[in-house]
Amino acid sequence: MWKRPVRTVMFCLLATLLLGATIQAAEYYTKHKGDNRRGELEEGHALVYVFRPATMGAAIKTWAFVDDDLMMVSKPKAYSFAQVPAGKHLFWTKSENTSAMELDVEAGETYYLQVKIKMGFNKARAKLLQIDEAEAEKFFAKCSFVEPTEEGLARATEIVANRKHRAEKKVAEKK
């Protein structure tokens, strides 16, 4: 007797939560649908792209950083890029966990990173991976360029202050 009303209420509650998460994340970035802009190499810098191509964990927003600078905040099927000075840098993500890697980038080179989302028992996990150019080209076709809003940049400053130490710790543990 109560099965159908309970299911309806649960469905409405879940839909409201997902919609709320989508609206909140959208405040932090602008997605340019169909815009597949590319960066141009600047002297003394490497060009680094970061992609989030899959729809797995669609309600989870992902923040990607290089050192203290925001590269991307997004939901699925998005990418961004940054000009990064040559040398060693900490690349890291923050979602429901922190993933990190250190890369020694060379001036004049292009690097590609992927944020891969895996669903866990009680939360999604993001993992930052380096990928090759051929794989990145596939992602350009299915992803749109995103850039942070002023709200996104302000929130990124808070995230760096509160979470960067976790990324540094993860890289230190790998050595």
Order of alpha helices (4+ residues) and beta strands (2+ residues): alpha-beta-beta-beta-beta-beta-beta-beta-beta-beta-alpha-beta-alpha
